[in-house]
Amino acid sequence: MGTVTIAATYGSGGSVIGPAVAKRLGLPFVGRAIPASLAEEIHEPLVAVLADDADNTSAVGRLLDRALSYSGLFVGVPITPEELGVVPDVAQVELAIRRLADAGGAVVLGRAAVFMLKDRPDVLHVRLDGDVEARRRAAMAHLGLDYENAARKQHRTDHARRAYVGHFYPRAGALEDPRHYHLVLDSTAISLDTCIEIIARAAQDLFAKSGATPTPANSGSG
């Protein structure tokens, strides 16, 4: 098979599309490192650290490392306690995800996986996005939030994820740059079911062309 990386902004349906694509392709699913709940928790200290005029690289790193150590960073990643060591480390996650890719592939949501696996021909890179107001409305509809809460969560979650990428992959370039991706989908304008279908079919096509062994996608959206 092969691997699919999905970068998704808040409200763009990544948590629905990612697992469904994995099911369609028969691949394991690895969830994101910074869910919305964690983004809310670390927002104020993260803003304070980033606003400091001093060199804050170490402070940002300590904050993210501490937050991620409690966030289930390794949930969905097959890594043994011996490999994990005492302190969770993004390099360990990167090693585990590379092993997954070598062993047959996975669908990875977030985690800056587009940068981890950028040079592999058997990896499809996807970005899900949309107009910020449309993403807020989608969160309101899917999560039962009012506008104020949806807007707050969108701002804080997008901010935290950008900080994660900027800290751990500072030379990779902007996460929003479409040149990083094979597909960029506005999942607020295109239905989630259609996005799942497009990504699954694109993945099969890329896997076949790269020499990976494709698995027929299941019917339905999962």
C-alpha positions in Angstrom: 0.0 0.0 0.0 1.2 3.5 0.9 0.5 6.4 3.2 -1.8 9.4 3.2 -1.0 12.5 5.2 -3.8 14.9 6.0 -3.2 18.5 7.2 -6.6 20.0 8.3 -7.5 23.3 9.8 -10.1 23.5 12.6 -13.6 22.9 11.3 -12.5 21.3 8.0 -13.5 17.8 9.0 -10.2 16.2 9.4 -11.3 14.1 12.4 -14.1 12.6 10.2 -12.3 12.4 6.9 -9.1 10.9 8.2 -10.5 7.7 9.9 -13.0 7.2 7.0 -10.1 7.3 4.4 -8.2 4.9 6.5 -11.1 2.5 6.6 -11.7 2.8 2.9 -8.0 2.0 2.2 -7.7 -0.7 4.9 -4.9 1.3 6.6 -4.2 2.1 10.2 -5.1 5.6 11.4 -2.9 7.8 13.4 -4.6 10.8 15.0 -3.3 14.3 15.5 -0.9 15.4 18.2 -2.8 18.6 19.1 -6.6 18.1 19.4 -8.8 21.1 20.0 -9.0 20.4 23.7 -5.3 20.6 24.1 -5.1 23.8 21.9 -7.5 25.5 24.3 -5.5 24.4 27.4 -2.2 25.7 26.2 -3.4 28.8 24.3 -2.7 31.5 27.0 0.8 30.3 28.0 1.7 29.7 24.3 0.7 33.3 23.4 2.7 34.7 26.3 5.8 32.7 25.3 5.5 33.7 21.6 5.0 37.4 22.6 8.2 37.5 24.6 10.8 39.7 22.9 13.6 37.3 24.0 14.7 34.2 22.1 11.8 31.9 23.1 12.7 28.8 21.2 13.5 26.8 24.3 10.5 28.1 26.1 8.2 27.2 23.3 9.8 23.7 23.1 9.3 23.1 26.8 5.7 24.2 26.7 4.9 22.0 23.7 6.9 19.0 25.0 5.1 19.2 28.4 1.7 19.6 26.8 2.2 16.8 24.3 3.4 14.4 27.0 -0.1 14.6 28.5 -2.0 14.7 25.3 -1.8 11.2 24.1 1.0 12.0 21.6 1.7 8.4 21.0 -1.9 7.2 20.7 -2.3 5.4 17.5 1.5 5.1 17.0 2.8 1.5 17.5 5.8 2.3 19.8 7.0 0.3 22.7 7.7 1.7 26.2 11.4 0.9 25.7 11.5 3.0 22.5 9.5 5.8 24.1 12.0 6.4 26.9 11.4 8.7 29.8 10.5 11.9 28.0 8.1 11.8 24.9 9.9 13.2 21.9 8.7 14.2 18.5 11.7 12.5 16.9 10.4 9.2 18.4 7.0 9.7 16.8 8.7 10.6 13.5 10.6 7.3 13.7 7.4 5.4 14.5 5.5 6.9 11.6 8.4 6.2 9.2 8.3 2.6 10.3 4.5 2.5 9.7 5.1 3.9 6.2 7.8 1.2 5.6 5.6 -1.5 6.9 2.7 -0.9 4.5 1.4 2.6 5.2 -1.1 4.5 7.3 -3.4 7.5 7.2 -1.8 10.2 9.4 -3.8 13.3 10.5 -1.7 16.3 11.4 1.6 15.7 13.2 3.3 17.7 10.4 3.5 14.3 8.6 3.6 16.1 5.3 7.1 17.2 6.2 8.2 13.9 7.8 7.4 12.0 4.7 7.8 14.6 2.0 10.4 12.7 -0.1 8.6 9.4 -0.4 6.9 8.6 -3.7 4.3 6.3 -2.0 2.8 9.1 0.1 -0.2 11.2 -0.9 -0.3 14.6 0.8 -3.6 16.3 1.4 -4.7 19.6 2.9 -8.2 20.3 4.1 -9.2 23.9 4.5 -11.9 26.5 3.9 -13.0 30.0 4.5 -12.6 30.7 8.3 -16.3 31.7 8.7 -17.4 28.5 6.8 -15.1 26.4 9.1 -16.7 28.0 12.2 -20.2 27.3 10.9 -19.2 23.7 10.2 -18.0 23.4 13.8 -21.2 24.9 15.1 -23.2 22.4 13.1 -21.2 19.3 13.8 -20.3 20.0 17.5 -23.3 22.0 18.6 -21.3 25.0 19.5 -22.5 28.6 19.5 -20.6 31.1 17.4 -18.5 32.6 20.1 -17.2 29.2 21.2 -16.6 28.0 17.6 -14.6 31.2 16.8 -12.5 30.8 20.0 -11.7 27.2 19.3 -10.9 27.8 15.7 -8.5 30.6 16.5 -6.8 28.8 19.4 -6.5 25.5 17.6 -5.2 26.8 14.3 -2.7 29.0 16.3 -1.4 26.0 18.4 -1.0 23.8 15.3 1.0 26.5 13.5 3.2 26.9 16.5 3.8 23.1 16.6 4.9 23.0 13.0 6.9 26.2 13.3 8.8 24.9 16.3 9.5 21.3 15.3 9.9 21.9 11.5 11.1 25.5 11.3 12.8 25.0 7.9 9.8 23.3 6.2 8.0 26.4 5.1 4.4 27.5 5.7 2.0 24.7 6.3 -0.5 26.6 4.1 1.7 26.5 1.0 -0.2 24.4 -1.6 3.1 23.2 -3.1 3.5 20.8 -0.2 0.4 18.9 -1.2 -1.0 16.7 -4.1 -4.6 17.7 -3.1 -6.0 20.8 -1.5 -9.7 20.5 -0.8 -12.2 23.0 0.5 -14.1 20.6 2.7 -16.6 23.3 3.7 -17.7 23.6 0.1 -17.4 19.9 -0.9 -19.2 17.4 1.2 -17.2 15.2 3.5 -18.3 12.1 1.7 -17.1 13.5 -1.6 -13.7 14.5 0.0 -13.3 10.9 1.3 -14.0 9.5 -2.1 -11.6 11.9 -3.8 -8.8 11.2 -1.4 -9.2 7.4 -1.4 -9.2 7.3 -5.2 -6.2 9.7 -5.5 -4.3 7.5 -3.0 -5.0 4.4 -5.0 -3.8 6.1 -8.1 -0.6 7.4 -6.5 0.1 4.1 -4.8 -0.2 2.2 -8.1 2.1 4.6 -9.9 4.7 4.6 -7.1 4.9 0.8 -7.3 3.0 0.2 -4.0 0.4 -2.5 -4.0 -3.1 -0.9 -4.1 -6.0 -2.3 -2.2 -9.5 -1.8 -3.7 -11.4 0.9 -1.7 -14.6 -0.3 0.0 -17.8 1.1 -1.3 -19.5 3.8 0.7 -18.0 6.6 2.7 -17.3 4.7 5.9 
